[in-house]
């Protein structure tokens, strides 16, 4: 009976002490680090009823003891350092554990025994997460809005905050636009800044709810592009267009050229020869890319695009102004022809009438009549020249006389024929003149 009374008394004693012990508070932080960096966890215990710390230790995720006193320890090949921190207020315990060169996620536990009239065990764990943070820079020209971003990977949950700053100070309200897209695996933060006129550097900082933070800088690289066009060139001329890039911190990975309709110009395309004057190198003051057009035929704008590794395309526009030369001689000939046609209507009508009459009289009389003048001239030559020759030949040789007599007979026959043709031609011309006059 006495044993039962003693057990009841002890039970009541514990129940009496528990309200005081229930005021104990243990807090263990977590950390996020890049692979290979050291991770730091802190552990603190607070009480407000005169409790005393009796025992403490750090344990790894396997439950193995790392250490219970300040110092450096090695567990499973990992080096840990334990350091006491100063106590404040009602703190009974405040210390930290540093794990060197973390390459994978891990969980570490803080353990403590707190006693007053009774002993209570308190413990809690902190998590170390190895994360990645990718800055996405941007390249832009004057006056444009530009966006940079930071992508955090490797952290679970969405209890992460992001802050943007410049030169160590938070960005002022209204000077920028912030947005974010957080998923279970990726946390993307975007910063958009208007009217960029010079290089700008910003810092993104991700902070976990349970502690730990990582940061990265991102840059807006302000560049200038000077496009060299061609003005007042004639069609068929060979021209060279150029784009000069200045102020770039990094080299573009390629350059593309586009027509005014947006279609790309390839290096194998006939009539175009895009080329880079020199291999792009980091730190060059200026870098040039050119486009040769073998034979221009119209005015057009061509766009050069410098592509950087972030995917940004910085553009310049080279204007081509072509002078299209009109065929003045052709226009003149065309005009003269029209005027000649107007003046030649009467003559043309006469020719048509002559041809019609010629066709009516004998098919090709009109064309033959044009030859009669030559034949008449030949007749005259025959009548004069041949007779003179015949007289001379008669004096010299009687044998030649026979030949000349035959020639004279032929000439007489030809003369009669020519006389008839000439008469027909004169009659036809007169008739044509009368018809033309009557039309007028």
C-alpha positions in Angstrom: 0.0 0.0 0.0 2.9 2.3 0.9 4.5 1.6 -2.5 1.3 2.8 -4.3 1.2 5.9 -2.2 4.9 6.7 -3.1 4.3 6.1 -6.8 1.3 8.5 -6.7 3.3 11.1 -4.9 6.1 11.0 -7.6 3.5 11.2 -10.3 2.0 14.3 -8.8 5.4 15.8 -8.4 6.2 15.4 -12.2 2.8 16.8 -13.1 3.6 19.8 -10.9 6.9 20.4 -12.6 5.7 20.0 -16.2 4.0 23.4 -16.4 7.4 25.0 -15.8 9.2 22.8 -18.3 6.5 23.5 -21.0 8.0 27.0 -21.3 11.2 25.6 -22.9 11.8 26.7 -26.5 14.3 25.1 -28.9 15.0 26.7 -32.3 17.2 25.2 -34.9 18.0 27.0 -38.2 18.4 25.6 -41.7 20.7 26.7 -44.5 20.9 26.7 -48.3 24.3 26.7 -49.9 25.9 26.2 -53.3 27.6 22.8 -53.8 31.1 22.8 -52.1 30.3 25.6 -49.7 30.1 25.3 -45.9 26.7 25.2 -44.2 26.0 26.7 -40.8 23.2 25.7 -38.4 22.4 27.3 -35.1 20.6 25.9 -32.0 19.2 27.8 -29.1 17.1 26.9 -26.0 15.2 29.4 -23.9 13.4 29.0 -20.6 11.9 31.3 -18.1 11.5 29.3 -14.8 15.1 28.8 -13.6 15.8 25.6 -15.6 19.3 24.4 -16.1 21.1 22.9 -19.2 22.3 19.5 -18.2 23.5 18.0 -21.4 23.9 18.9 -25.2 25.1 17.4 -28.4 24.9 17.5 -32.2 24.0 14.4 -34.2 24.2 13.7 -38.0 21.3 12.4 -40.1 22.3 8.8 -39.2 22.0 9.6 -35.5 25.7 9.4 -34.9 27.1 11.9 -32.4 29.1 14.7 -34.0 30.2 16.4 -30.7 29.0 17.9 -27.4 31.6 20.5 -26.8 33.2 23.2 -28.9 35.9 22.0 -31.2 36.4 20.3 -34.6 35.3 16.8 -35.3 35.2 14.4 -38.2 32.3 12.1 -38.8 31.9 9.8 -41.8 34.6 11.8 -43.5 32.8 15.2 -43.0 34.5 17.9 -41.0 32.4 19.7 -38.5 33.1 22.7 -36.2 31.1 23.4 -33.1 31.2 26.9 -31.6 29.5 28.4 -28.5 27.7 31.7 -29.0 26.9 34.2 -26.3 23.7 33.8 -24.3 21.1 36.5 -24.2 17.9 37.0 -22.2 16.5 33.6 -21.0 18.7 31.5 -23.3 20.1 28.3 -21.8 21.9 27.2 -24.9 23.2 29.0 -28.0 25.7 27.3 -30.3 26.4 26.6 -33.9 27.5 23.8 -36.1 29.5 24.3 -39.3 29.7 21.5 -41.9 32.5 22.0 -44.4 32.2 21.4 -48.1 28.6 20.3 -48.4 27.8 18.5 -51.7 24.4 17.0 -50.9 21.3 17.7 -48.8 21.5 16.7 -45.2 19.7 16.9 -41.9 21.4 17.7 -38.6 19.9 17.4 -35.1 20.4 19.5 -31.9 19.9 17.5 -28.6 19.6 18.9 -25.1 18.6 17.8 -21.5 17.1 20.5 -19.4 16.6 20.0 -15.7 15.1 21.7 -12.7 13.3 19.5 -10.3 12.9 17.1 -13.2 14.7 16.5 -16.5 13.3 17.1 -19.9 14.7 16.1 -23.3 14.3 18.6 -26.2 15.6 18.1 -29.7 15.0 19.5 -33.2 16.6 19.3 -36.6 17.8 21.7 -39.2 18.1 21.0 -42.9 21.0 21.8 -45.3 19.9 22.1 -49.0 22.4 22.4 -51.8 20.9 24.7 -54.4 21.8 26.3 -57.8 21.3 29.9 -58.7 21.5 30.9 -62.3 21.7 34.6 -63.3 20.3 35.5 -66.7 22.0 38.7 -67.9 20.7 40.9 -70.8 22.2 43.0 -73.6 20.3 46.1 -74.8 20.6 49.4 -76.6 19.6 52.9 -75.4 16.1 53.7 -74.4 14.8 50.1 -74.2 13.2 48.2 -71.4 15.4 45.4 -70.3 14.7 42.3 -68.1 17.1 40.2 -66.0 16.3 37.2 -64.0 17.6 34.7 -61.4 16.6 31.0 -61.3 16.9 29.1 -58.0 16.9 25.3 -58.2 17.3 22.5 -55.7 15.1 23.7 -52.9 11.8 22.1 -52.0 8.7 24.0 -51.0 7.7 27.5 -51.7 8.7 29.2 -48.4 11.3 31.3 -50.1 11.6 35.1 -50.4 13.4 37.1 -53.0 14.8 40.6 -52.8 16.4 42.8 -55.4 19.1 45.4 -54.6 21.7 47.6 -56.2 24.9 48.7 -54.6 23.8 47.1 -51.4 20.5 49.0 -51.1 17.0 47.8 -51.9 15.5 49.2 -55.1 13.3 52.2 -54.7 9.6 51.9 -55.5 8.5 52.8 -59.0 12.0 52.3 -60.5 11.4 48.8 -61.7 8.9 46.0 -62.0 9.3 42.7 -60.1 7.7 39.3 -61.0 8.2 35.8 -60.0 7.2 32.3 -61.0 7.7 29.7 -58.2 7.2 26.0 -58.8 8.1 23.0 -56.6 11.4 22.7 -58.4 12.3 26.1 -59.8 12.0 29.6 -58.3 12.3 32.3 -61.1 12.5 35.9 -60.1 12.4 38.6 -62.9 13.4 42.3 -62.7 12.4 44.7 -65.5 14.0 48.1 -65.7 12.9 50.8 -68.2 14.9 53.2 -70.3 18.4 51.8 -70.0 21.1 54.2 -71.0 24.2 52.7 -69.3 25.5 49.4 -67.8 23.5 48.3 -64.7 24.3 45.6 -62.1 21.7 44.2 -59.7 21.7 41.5 -56.9 19.0 38.9 -56.4 18.9 37.3 -52.9 16.8 34.2 -52.1 16.1 33.6 -48.4 14.6 30.4 -46.9 11.9 30.7 -44.2 14.0 28.5 -41.8 17.2 30.4 -42.6 19.9 30.5 -45.1 20.2 32.6 -48.2 22.0 32.7 -51.5 22.7 35.6 -53.8 23.9 36.4 -57.3 24.6 39.5 -59.4 23.0 40.0 -62.8 23.9 42.6 -65.4 22.3 44.7 -68.1 25.0 45.3 -70.7 24.3 48.5 -72.5 25.7 48.5 -76.1 25.5 50.6 -79.2 25.1 49.5 -82.8 26.1 51.7 -85.7 24.6 50.6 -89.0 26.3 51.6 -92.2 23.9 51.8 -95.2 24.3 53.0 -98.7 22.5 56.0 -100.3 22.1 57.1 -103.9 23.5 54.0 -105.5 22.5 52.9 -109.0 20.8 49.7 -109.9 23.2 46.9 -110.6 25.8 48.3 -108.2 27.7 46.1 -105.7 27.4 47.5 -102.2 28.5 46.6 -98.7 26.3 47.1 -95.6 27.8 47.0 -92.1 26.9 46.9 -88.4 29.4 47.9 -85.8 28.9 46.6 -82.2 30.5 48.6 -79.4 30.5 48.4 -75.6 29.7 44.7 -75.3 31.2 42.9 -72.2 30.9 39.5 -73.9 31.3 38.4 -77.5 28.1 37.5 -79.5 27.9 33.9 -80.5 26.6 34.7 -84.0 25.3 37.4 -86.3 22.3 37.2 -88.6 21.0 39.4 -91.4 17.3 39.8 -92.4 15.4 41.5 -95.2 12.7 44.1 -94.6 10.1 41.3 -94.8 11.7 39.4 -91.9 13.2 36.6 -94.0 16.7 35.5 -93.1 19.6 35.8 -95.5 21.8 32.7 -95.5 25.4 32.4 -96.4 24.6 30.2 -99.4 22.0 32.5 -100.9 22.8 33.8 -104.4 23.6 37.5 -104.6 24.3 37.9 -100.9 27.5 37.4 -99.0 27.3 38.0 -95.2 30.6 37.9 -93.5 32.3 38.8 -90.2 35.4 41.0 -90.6 37.1 39.4 -87.6 36.5 36.6 -85.1 34.6 38.0 -82.2 36.7 38.1 -79.0 36.0 39.1 -75.4 37.0 42.6 -74.6 37.2 44.0 -78.1 36.3 47.7 -78.3 34.2 47.2 -81.5 33.2 44.3 -83.6 31.9 44.5 -87.2 29.7 42.3 -89.3 29.0 43.1 -93.0 26.6 42.1 -95.8 27.7 42.3 -99.5 24.9 42.6 -102.1 26.3 41.8 -105.5 23.8 43.7 -107.6 21.2 46.0 -106.0 17.9 46.5 -107.7 15.6 48.3 -105.2 15.6 50.3 -102.0 15.3 48.2 -98.9 16.2 48.1 -95.2 18.3 45.2 -93.9 18.5 44.3 -90.2 21.6 42.9 -88.5 21.2 40.9 -85.3 24.0 40.2 -82.9 23.0 37.1 -80.8 24.5 36.6 -77.3 24.6 33.4 -75.3 21.7 34.5 -73.1 19.6 34.5 -76.3 19.3 38.3 -76.6 19.3 39.7 -80.2 20.5 43.2 -80.4 19.5 44.8 -83.7 20.6 47.5 -86.1 19.0 48.6 -89.3 21.1 49.4 -92.4 19.2 51.4 -95.0 19.8 50.9 -98.7 18.7 53.7 -101.0 18.8 52.7 -104.7 18.3 55.2 -107.6 16.3 53.5 -110.3 17.5 55.0 -113.6 14.7 55.5 -116.2 15.4 54.5 -119.9 15.2 58.1 -121.3 16.3 57.0 -124.8 13.6 54.4 -124.8 11.0 56.9 -123.7 12.1 59.3 -126.4 11.9 56.7 -129.1 8.5 55.6 -127.8 7.3 59.2 -127.9 8.7 59.9 -131.4 7.1 56.7 -132.6 3.8 57.9 -131.4 4.3 61.3 -132.9 5.5 59.8 -136.2 2.5 57.6 -136.3 0.3 60.6 -136.0 2.0 62.4 -138.8 2.4 59.3 -141.0 -1.3 58.5 -141.1 -1.7 60.3 -144.4 1.4 58.8 -145.9 0.4 55.5 -144.6 -3.0 55.7 -146.2 -1.3 56.6 -149.4 1.0 53.7 -149.2 -1.9 51.4 -148.5 -3.7 52.8 -151.5 -0.7 52.3 -153.7 -0.4 48.7 -152.5 -4.0 48.1 -153.0 -3.8 49.5 -156.6 -0.7 47.5 -157.2 -2.3 44.4 -156.0 -5.3 45.0 -158.2 -3.2 45.6 -161.3 -0.8 42.8 -160.9 0.1 41.7 -157.5 3.6 43.2 -157.0 3.2 46.2 -159.3 3.5 48.5 -156.3 6.8 47.0 -155.3 8.0 46.7 -158.8 7.2 50.3 -159.5 9.8 51.4 -156.9 12.4 49.6 -159.0 11.4 51.3 -162.3 13.3 54.5 -161.4 16.5 52.4 -161.1 15.6 50.6 -164.3 14.9 54.0 -166.0 18.3 55.2 -164.8 19.8 52.0 -166.2 18.0 52.7 -169.5 19.6 56.0 -169.7 22.9 54.5 -169.1 22.3 51.9 -171.6 21.1 54.4 -174.2 24.1 56.6 -173.8 26.9 54.5 -172.6 26.2 51.5 -174.6 25.8 53.4 -177.8 29.0 55.2 -177.2 30.7 52.0 -176.6 29.2 50.4 -179.6 30.4 53.2 -181.9 33.9 52.8 -180.6 33.7 49.1 -181.0 32.3 49.4 -184.6 35.4 51.4 -185.5 37.7 48.8 -184.1 36.1 45.5 -185.1 33.2 44.3 -187.3 32.9 41.2 -185.2 32.1 43.2 -182.2 29.4 45.0 -184.2 27.3 41.9 -184.2 27.4 41.6 -180.5 26.7 45.3 -180.0 23.7 45.1 -182.4 22.3 42.3 -180.3 22.8 44.3 -177.2 21.1 47.3 -178.8 18.1 45.2 -179.6 17.9 44.0 -176.0 18.2 47.6 -174.8 15.3 48.6 -177.1 13.2 45.8 -175.7 14.0 46.8 -172.1 13.2 50.4 -172.9 9.7 49.5 -174.1 9.1 47.4 -171.1 10.3 50.2 -168.8 8.1 52.7 -170.5 5.1 50.6 -169.8 6.0 50.1 -166.2 6.6 53.8 -165.7 3.3 54.6 -167.2 1.5 52.3 -164.8 3.4 53.7 -161.8 2.5 57.3 -162.8 -1.2 56.3 -163.3 -1.3 54.5 -159.9 0.4 57.4 -158.1 -2.1 59.9 -159.6 -5.0 57.7 -158.6 -3.7 57.4 -155.0 -3.2 61.2 -154.7 -6.8 61.7 -155.8 -8.1 59.3 -153.2 -6.0 60.8 -150.4 -7.1 64.3 -151.4 -10.7 63.3 -151.3 -10.3 61.8 -147.8 -8.8 64.9 -146.5 
